[in-house]
Amino acid sequence: MKAPDSDNSTVERVNASITPDASMQILSRREIEQLYDASQTRLYSIFRQCAMAVLNCGSSEDDTTKVLEQYQNFDIQIRLRERGIKLDLIDAPAHAFVDGEMIQGIKEHLFAVLRDVVFVHSELYTNHTYDLSTQQGTTDAIFNILRHANALMPNRDPNIVVCWGGHSIKRAEYEYTKLVGYQLGLRNMDICTGCGPGAMKGPMKGAAVAHRKQRNTDGRYLGISEPGIIAAESPNPIVNELIIMPDIEKRLEAFVRTGHGIVVFPGGVGTVEEIFYLLSLLLHPENKNNFIPLVFTAPASSADYFKTIDEFIGFTLGRDAQKKYQIIIDDPQKVAKEIAQGMERVKEQRRDKKDAYYFNWNLTVPYEVQRPFIPSHENMANLNLQRDQPVFELAVNLRAMFSGLVAGNVKAEGLQAIAEHGNYLINGDEDLMQSLDGLLLSFAEQGRMKINAENYTPCYTIVR
């Protein structure tokens, strides 16, 4: 069927009923009722947004509001059946179907949304199965979310490479991410990303080709997201294991608990948030002997990007932080070799400490890093961005500030807050503010803030 969208053009839409595959087929009566009850609460709007993003896979639009306006009559409902559940879709994007059948990868992603957004939320916040006010309780919850998604696989040597980078990157940068992914795939490494487009898709695409060349039919392409992000960035179709964590902090911890090495490509404020999150952990005294191979890499044309990032890290966190990573420019093979060598060191370290290969229990993630940061105008203005504090604490506060900017750029609640109250105000050490201003301006000039960045309007004001 066809229906007019908000700007009087036409988009094709369909109505459909779909049933789950795999583990979602086998649910107890209590679990089925729990799913249904949760879907009728305020959680429904989150569920609907995430489902819409999955069905809209391939779109270049990262403004959640615009997507939902285009499909304003879209609806998704859980229908109870004797043998389980069924999802009823109304006015869903037709490009999610082929000859009347939903594309299998999109179907898998849709039920991953159901599993993680509705079911897990109920376990965490309704039934209070875990004590999220403690460090151990939060980590246990993350472990069980990953286990529930079948993402933790014992009896495998360390081989998961987490790839971070922007969803809005230049074509040359995207092609480079594929080359790096290809070299990692030739070494039979699996890829984990934030599951979106750009630098989150490229490494998976390259690795998928390499896996086929190596006759590796068990390649894993993990996508770890959270509701606010996935609603703005549809998961790319290569992801074969989609996991949606409840918030950004649990998402970041899931990356470092499951991954064995990390490669960072050019990106925007979200990428810098990820960098400062990891550096905050590596700079914590209890992680002094905890090794995670970390490589920053870019094509030659983007060498200045990491030069700027490196200078900002040196200025804010110092030389010790700069020692935690390597910068490799325009050499995909070297990146893969360094990560492969790092994997051997990780394997030895986990074995010596009797730690699991599939979950890094030995890494200390303090509760101040786990506590969700709500990017309200008050919280953003009250962040301690002075340099006269321990580097760990400064890294935590800078990570929170970058997280707020991500919300103001692409997340529905952040966009609404900016529309209602104006820009976030950021203040702190004068020299730090000058350095930060230069960093953010460079991102805006290079179009790294949003997918559609031609008319980017900053969501922040630096107070001096």
C-alpha positions as CSV (number, residue, x, y, z in Angstrom):
1,M,0.0,0.0,0.0
2,K,1.1,3.6,-0.5
3,A,0.5,6.5,1.8
4,P,1.5,10.2,1.8
5,D,4.3,11.2,4.1
6,S,4.8,14.5,5.9
7,D,6.2,16.3,2.9
8,N,3.6,15.2,0.4
9,S,5.8,12.6,-1.3
10,T,4.9,9.0,-1.2
11,V,6.6,6.1,0.5
12,E,5.5,2.5,0.2
13,R,4.3,0.8,3.4
14,V,3.1,-2.6,4.3
15,N,1.2,-4.4,7.0
16,A,2.5,-7.7,8.2
17,S,2.6,-10.3,11.0
18,I,5.8,-12.0,11.8
19,T,6.9,-14.8,14.2
20,P,10.3,-15.1,15.9
21,D,13.1,-17.5,15.2
22,A,15.6,-19.2,17.5
23,S,15.4,-18.5,21.3
24,M,12.5,-16.1,21.1
25,Q,10.3,-19.1,20.0
26,I,10.7,-20.8,23.3
27,L,9.2,-18.6,26.1
28,S,7.4,-19.5,29.2
29,R,3.9,-18.2,29.9
30,R,5.3,-15.8,32.5
31,E,7.9,-14.4,30.0
32,I,5.2,-14.0,27.3
33,E,2.9,-12.1,29.7
34,Q,5.9,-10.0,30.9
35,L,6.7,-9.0,27.4
36,Y,3.2,-8.0,26.7
37,D,2.7,-6.1,29.9
38,A,6.0,-4.1,29.4
39,S,5.1,-3.3,25.8
40,Q,1.9,-1.6,27.0
41,T,3.8,0.9,29.3
42,R,5.8,4.0,28.5
43,L,8.5,1.6,27.2
44,Y,6.3,1.2,24.1
45,S,7.6,4.5,22.6
46,I,11.2,3.3,23.0
47,F,10.3,-0.1,21.5
48,R,8.5,1.6,18.6
49,Q,11.4,4.0,17.9
50,C,14.0,1.2,17.9
51,A,11.8,-1.1,15.8
52,M,11.3,1.8,13.3
53,A,15.1,2.2,13.0
54,V,15.7,-1.5,12.3
55,L,13.0,-1.5,9.6
56,N,14.4,1.7,8.1
57,C,17.8,0.0,7.6
58,G,19.8,1.8,4.9
59,S,18.4,5.3,5.4
60,S,20.8,8.2,5.5
61,E,18.6,10.1,8.0
62,D,19.9,10.2,11.6
63,D,17.2,12.6,12.9
64,T,14.8,10.3,14.8
65,T,12.0,12.9,14.7
66,K,12.1,13.1,10.9
67,V,12.0,9.4,10.5
68,L,9.0,9.0,12.9
69,E,7.2,11.9,11.1
70,Q,7.7,10.2,7.8
71,Y,6.1,7.0,9.2
72,Q,3.9,8.7,11.7
73,N,1.2,5.9,11.4
74,F,3.7,3.1,12.0
75,D,2.6,0.8,14.8
76,I,4.0,-2.4,16.2
77,Q,2.1,-4.6,18.7
78,I,2.9,-7.8,20.5
79,R,0.1,-10.4,20.1
80,L,-0.1,-13.2,22.5
81,R,-0.5,-16.8,21.2
82,E,-0.7,-20.2,22.9
83,R,2.7,-21.1,21.5
84,G,4.4,-17.8,22.0
85,I,4.2,-14.4,20.4
86,K,3.7,-12.6,17.1
87,L,4.5,-9.1,16.1
88,D,1.9,-7.1,14.1
89,L,3.3,-4.3,12.0
90,I,1.2,-1.5,10.6
91,D,2.5,0.9,7.9
92,A,6.0,-0.5,8.1
93,P,8.6,0.5,5.4
94,A,8.2,-1.7,2.4
95,H,12.0,-1.9,1.7
96,A,12.2,-4.2,4.8
97,F,10.4,-6.9,2.7
98,V,11.1,-8.8,-0.5
99,D,8.2,-10.4,-2.3
100,G,6.1,-10.1,0.8
101,E,8.6,-11.7,3.2
102,M,10.7,-9.7,5.7
103,I,14.4,-9.7,5.0
104,Q,15.9,-12.3,7.4
105,G,18.6,-10.0,8.8
106,I,16.0,-7.3,9.6
107,K,13.7,-9.9,11.2
108,E,16.5,-11.0,13.4
109,H,17.3,-7.4,14.4
110,L,13.7,-6.7,15.1
111,F,13.4,-9.6,17.6
112,A,16.7,-8.5,19.1
113,V,15.0,-5.2,19.8
114,L,12.1,-7.1,21.5
115,R,14.5,-9.2,23.5
116,D,16.7,-6.4,24.8
117,V,14.5,-3.3,24.9
118,V,11.4,-4.9,26.4
119,F,12.4,-8.1,28.1
120,V,15.7,-7.0,29.6
121,H,14.3,-3.6,30.7
122,S,11.6,-5.5,32.6
123,E,14.3,-7.7,34.3
124,L,16.4,-4.7,35.3
125,Y,13.9,-2.0,36.2
126,T,10.6,-3.7,36.9
127,N,11.5,-6.9,38.7
128,H,14.8,-5.4,40.2
129,T,16.7,-8.6,39.6
130,Y,20.0,-6.7,39.8
131,D,21.2,-3.9,42.2
132,L,22.2,-1.2,39.7
133,S,23.3,1.1,42.5
134,T,26.5,-1.0,43.0
135,Q,29.5,-1.7,40.8
136,Q,29.2,-5.5,41.0
137,G,25.4,-5.5,40.5
138,T,25.8,-3.4,37.3
139,T,28.5,-5.6,35.9
140,D,26.4,-8.7,36.7
141,A,23.5,-7.2,34.8
142,I,25.7,-6.5,31.8
143,F,27.1,-10.0,31.9
144,N,23.6,-11.5,32.0
145,I,22.3,-9.3,29.2
146,L,25.1,-10.5,27.0
147,R,24.6,-14.1,28.1
148,H,20.8,-13.8,27.4
149,A,21.7,-12.7,23.9
150,N,24.1,-15.7,23.4
151,A,27.0,-13.3,22.9
152,L,29.3,-15.0,25.4
153,M,31.1,-18.0,23.8
154,P,33.4,-20.1,25.9
155,N,36.2,-22.2,24.5
156,R,37.3,-19.6,22.0
157,D,40.6,-17.8,22.0
158,P,40.5,-14.0,22.2
159,N,39.7,-12.7,18.7
160,I,37.1,-10.0,19.0
161,V,38.2,-6.6,17.7
162,V,36.0,-3.7,18.8
163,C,36.0,-1.0,16.1
164,W,35.0,2.5,17.0
165,G,34.6,5.5,14.6
166,G,32.1,7.9,13.2
167,H,28.8,7.3,11.4
168,S,29.5,10.4,9.4
169,I,32.9,9.9,7.7
170,K,34.5,10.7,4.3
171,R,34.4,8.2,1.5
172,A,38.2,7.7,1.7
173,E,37.9,7.0,5.4
174,Y,35.1,4.5,4.8
175,E,37.1,2.6,2.2
176,Y,40.1,2.5,4.6
177,T,37.9,1.0,7.4
178,K,37.1,-1.8,4.9
179,L,40.8,-2.4,4.2
180,V,41.6,-2.7,7.9
181,G,38.6,-5.0,8.5
182,Y,39.8,-7.1,5.6
183,Q,43.2,-7.6,7.1
184,L,41.7,-8.4,10.5
185,G,39.4,-10.9,8.8
186,L,42.3,-12.6,7.1
187,R,43.6,-13.3,10.5
188,N,40.2,-14.8,11.5
189,M,39.3,-12.0,13.9
190,D,35.7,-11.2,14.6
191,I,34.4,-7.6,14.5
192,C,32.3,-5.8,17.1
193,T,31.1,-2.2,16.4
194,G,28.3,0.2,17.4
195,C,26.3,-1.5,14.6
196,G,25.5,1.7,12.6
197,P,26.8,3.0,9.2
198,G,30.3,4.5,8.4
199,A,33.1,3.3,10.5
200,M,30.8,0.8,12.1
201,K,29.9,-0.9,8.9
202,G,33.2,-0.7,6.9
203,P,35.3,-3.1,9.1
204,M,32.5,-5.7,9.1
205,K,32.2,-5.5,5.3
206,G,36.0,-6.0,4.9
207,A,36.1,-8.8,7.4
208,A,33.2,-10.6,5.8
209,V,35.0,-10.8,2.5
210,A,38.2,-12.0,4.2
211,H,36.3,-14.6,6.3
212,R,34.9,-16.0,3.0
213,K,38.4,-16.2,1.5
214,Q,39.6,-18.1,4.6
215,R,36.5,-20.3,4.4
216,N,35.5,-19.1,7.8
217,T,31.8,-19.6,8.0
218,D,31.5,-18.7,11.7
219,G,32.5,-15.1,11.4
220,R,30.9,-12.9,14.1
221,Y,29.8,-9.3,13.4
222,L,28.5,-8.0,16.8
223,G,26.7,-4.8,17.0
224,I,26.3,-3.3,20.4
225,S,23.9,-0.3,20.7
226,E,21.5,1.4,23.1
227,P,18.0,2.8,22.6
228,G,18.9,6.4,22.1
229,I,21.6,5.6,19.5
230,I,19.8,2.8,17.6
231,A,16.7,5.0,17.2
232,A,19.0,7.5,15.3
233,E,21.3,5.0,13.6
234,S,19.8,1.9,12.0
235,P,21.9,-1.2,12.5
236,N,23.8,-2.1,9.3
237,P,22.7,-5.3,7.6
238,I,26.1,-7.1,8.1
239,V,25.5,-7.3,11.9
240,N,24.6,-10.9,12.7
241,E,24.4,-10.5,16.5
242,L,22.6,-7.3,17.6
243,I,22.6,-6.4,21.3
244,I,20.9,-3.4,22.7
245,M,22.1,-2.3,26.1
246,P,19.9,-0.2,28.4
247,D,22.1,3.0,28.3
248,I,25.3,4.3,26.9
249,E,27.4,3.5,30.0
250,K,26.4,-0.2,29.9
251,R,27.0,-0.2,26.2
252,L,30.5,1.1,26.7
253,E,31.2,-1.5,29.5
254,A,29.9,-4.2,27.2
255,F,32.4,-3.2,24.6
256,V,35.4,-3.5,26.9
257,R,34.2,-6.6,28.7
258,T,33.6,-8.6,25.5
259,G,36.3,-7.2,23.2
260,H,40.0,-8.2,23.2
261,G,41.4,-5.4,21.2
262,I,40.2,-2.0,20.0
263,V,40.8,-0.1,16.8
264,V,39.6,3.5,16.5
265,F,38.9,5.2,13.2
266,P,38.1,8.9,12.6
267,G,34.7,10.1,14.0
268,G,33.1,12.8,15.9
269,V,32.1,13.5,19.5
270,G,30.8,9.9,20.0
271,T,34.2,8.5,19.0
272,V,36.0,10.9,21.4
273,E,33.5,9.8,24.1
274,E,34.5,6.2,23.6
275,I,38.2,7.1,23.6
276,F,38.0,9.0,26.9
277,Y,35.8,6.2,28.4
278,L,38.5,3.7,27.7
279,L,41.4,6.0,28.8
280,S,39.6,6.7,32.1
281,L,39.6,2.9,32.8
282,L,43.2,2.4,31.7
283,L,44.3,5.4,33.9
284,H,42.6,4.0,37.0
285,P,45.2,2.7,39.5
286,E,43.5,-0.7,39.8
287,N,43.9,-1.3,36.0
288,K,47.6,-0.4,36.0
289,N,48.6,-3.9,34.8
290,N,45.5,-4.5,32.7
291,F,46.4,-4.5,29.0
292,I,44.1,-3.8,26.1
293,P,45.6,-3.4,22.7
294,L,44.5,0.0,21.3
295,V,45.2,1.4,17.9
296,F,44.1,4.7,16.3
297,T,44.3,4.6,12.6
298,A,43.3,6.6,9.5
299,P,44.2,7.0,5.8
300,A,46.9,9.4,5.0
301,S,44.4,12.1,3.9
302,S,43.0,12.1,7.5
303,A,46.3,11.9,9.4
304,D,45.6,15.4,11.0
305,Y,42.5,14.0,12.7
306,F,44.4,11.8,15.1
307,K,47.2,14.4,15.4
308,T,44.5,16.8,16.8
309,I,43.0,14.1,19.1
310,D,46.5,13.1,20.3
311,E,47.3,16.7,21.2
312,F,44.0,17.1,23.0
313,I,44.6,13.9,25.0
314,G,48.2,15.1,25.9
315,F,46.9,18.5,27.0
316,T,44.1,17.1,29.2
317,L,45.3,13.7,30.4
318,G,49.1,13.8,29.9
319,R,51.8,11.6,28.6
320,D,50.7,8.5,30.5
321,A,47.5,8.5,28.6
322,Q,49.2,8.9,25.3
323,K,51.3,5.7,26.1
324,K,48.1,3.6,26.2
325,Y,47.6,3.7,22.4
326,Q,49.5,3.6,19.1
327,I,48.7,5.8,16.1
328,I,49.2,4.0,12.7
329,I,48.5,6.0,9.5
330,D,47.6,4.4,6.2
331,D,48.8,0.9,6.9
332,P,46.0,-1.6,7.4
333,Q,48.3,-4.6,7.5
334,K,50.3,-3.1,10.3
335,V,47.2,-2.4,12.2
336,A,46.1,-6.0,12.0
337,K,49.5,-7.4,12.9
338,E,49.7,-5.1,16.0
339,I,46.2,-6.2,17.1
340,A,47.0,-9.9,16.5
341,Q,50.2,-9.6,18.6
342,G,48.2,-7.8,21.3
343,M,45.6,-10.7,21.2
344,E,48.4,-13.1,22.2
345,R,49.3,-10.9,25.1
346,V,45.7,-10.7,26.2
347,K,45.4,-14.5,26.0
348,E,48.5,-14.9,28.2
349,Q,47.2,-12.3,30.7
350,R,43.8,-13.8,31.0
351,R,45.3,-17.3,31.4
352,D,47.7,-16.1,34.1
353,K,44.9,-14.4,36.0
354,K,42.5,-17.3,35.4
355,D,40.1,-14.9,33.8
356,A,37.5,-15.9,31.2
357,Y,38.4,-15.3,27.5
358,Y,34.8,-14.3,26.8
359,F,34.3,-11.7,29.5
360,N,37.0,-9.5,31.1
361,W,36.0,-9.8,34.7
362,N,39.4,-8.6,35.9
363,L,39.0,-5.1,34.4
364,T,38.0,-2.6,37.1
365,V,35.1,-0.4,36.0
366,P,34.3,1.9,39.0
367,Y,30.7,2.9,39.7
368,E,31.4,6.5,38.9
369,V,32.0,5.4,35.3
370,Q,29.0,3.1,35.3
371,R,26.5,5.6,36.7
372,P,24.3,6.9,33.8
373,F,25.0,10.5,33.0
374,I,21.8,12.4,32.2
375,P,22.6,15.1,29.8
376,S,20.4,17.8,31.2
377,H,21.4,21.4,30.9
378,E,22.1,21.6,34.6
379,N,24.3,18.5,34.6
380,M,26.2,19.7,31.5
381,A,26.9,23.1,33.1
382,N,28.0,21.5,36.4
383,L,30.6,19.2,35.0
384,N,34.0,19.7,36.6
385,L,36.2,20.5,33.6
386,Q,39.2,21.9,35.5
387,R,42.6,20.5,35.0
388,D,43.5,20.6,38.7
389,Q,42.0,17.1,39.5
390,P,43.2,13.5,39.1
391,V,43.4,12.5,35.4
392,F,41.0,9.7,36.0
393,E,38.3,12.1,37.2
394,L,39.0,14.6,34.4
395,A,38.7,11.7,31.9
396,V,35.3,10.7,33.4
397,N,34.0,14.3,33.3
398,L,35.2,14.8,29.7
399,R,33.6,11.5,28.7
400,A,30.3,12.7,30.2
401,M,30.5,16.0,28.4
402,F,31.1,14.4,25.0
403,S,28.2,12.0,25.8
404,G,26.0,15.1,26.3
405,L,27.0,16.5,22.9
406,V,26.1,13.2,21.2
407,A,22.6,13.5,22.8
408,G,22.3,17.0,21.7
409,N,23.3,16.1,18.1
410,V,21.2,12.9,17.4
411,K,19.2,11.6,20.3
412,A,15.5,12.4,20.5
413,E,15.6,13.5,24.2
414,G,18.6,15.7,23.6
415,L,17.2,17.3,20.5
416,Q,14.0,18.1,22.4
417,A,16.0,19.6,25.3
418,I,18.0,21.8,23.0
419,A,14.8,22.9,21.2
420,E,13.2,23.8,24.5
421,H,16.1,25.3,26.5
422,G,18.7,26.3,24.0
423,N,22.3,25.2,23.8
424,Y,24.2,23.3,26.5
425,L,26.6,25.6,28.4
426,I,30.1,24.2,28.8
427,N,32.5,25.9,31.2
428,G,35.8,25.1,32.9
429,D,39.5,25.8,32.8
430,E,40.1,28.6,30.3
431,D,43.0,26.8,28.5
432,L,41.0,23.6,28.4
433,M,37.9,25.4,27.0
434,Q,40.1,26.9,24.2
435,S,41.5,23.5,23.3
436,L,38.0,22.0,23.4
437,D,36.6,24.7,21.2
438,G,39.3,24.1,18.6
439,L,38.6,20.4,18.6
440,L,34.8,20.7,18.2
441,L,35.1,23.4,15.6
442,S,37.3,21.1,13.5
443,F,34.7,18.3,13.8
444,A,32.0,20.7,12.6
445,E,34.1,22.0,9.7
446,Q,34.8,18.4,8.6
447,G,31.1,17.4,8.8
448,R,31.7,14.9,11.6
449,M,28.8,15.9,13.9
450,K,25.8,14.4,12.0
451,I,25.2,12.3,8.8
452,N,23.4,15.4,7.3
453,A,25.9,17.9,8.5
454,E,25.9,20.6,5.8
455,N,23.7,22.9,7.9
456,Y,25.0,21.8,11.3
457,T,23.9,24.0,14.2
458,P,26.0,23.5,17.4
459,C,24.1,22.2,20.4
460,Y,26.6,23.7,22.8
461,T,28.1,27.1,23.8
462,I,31.5,27.3,25.4
463,V,31.5,29.8,28.2
464,R,34.7,31.8,28.7
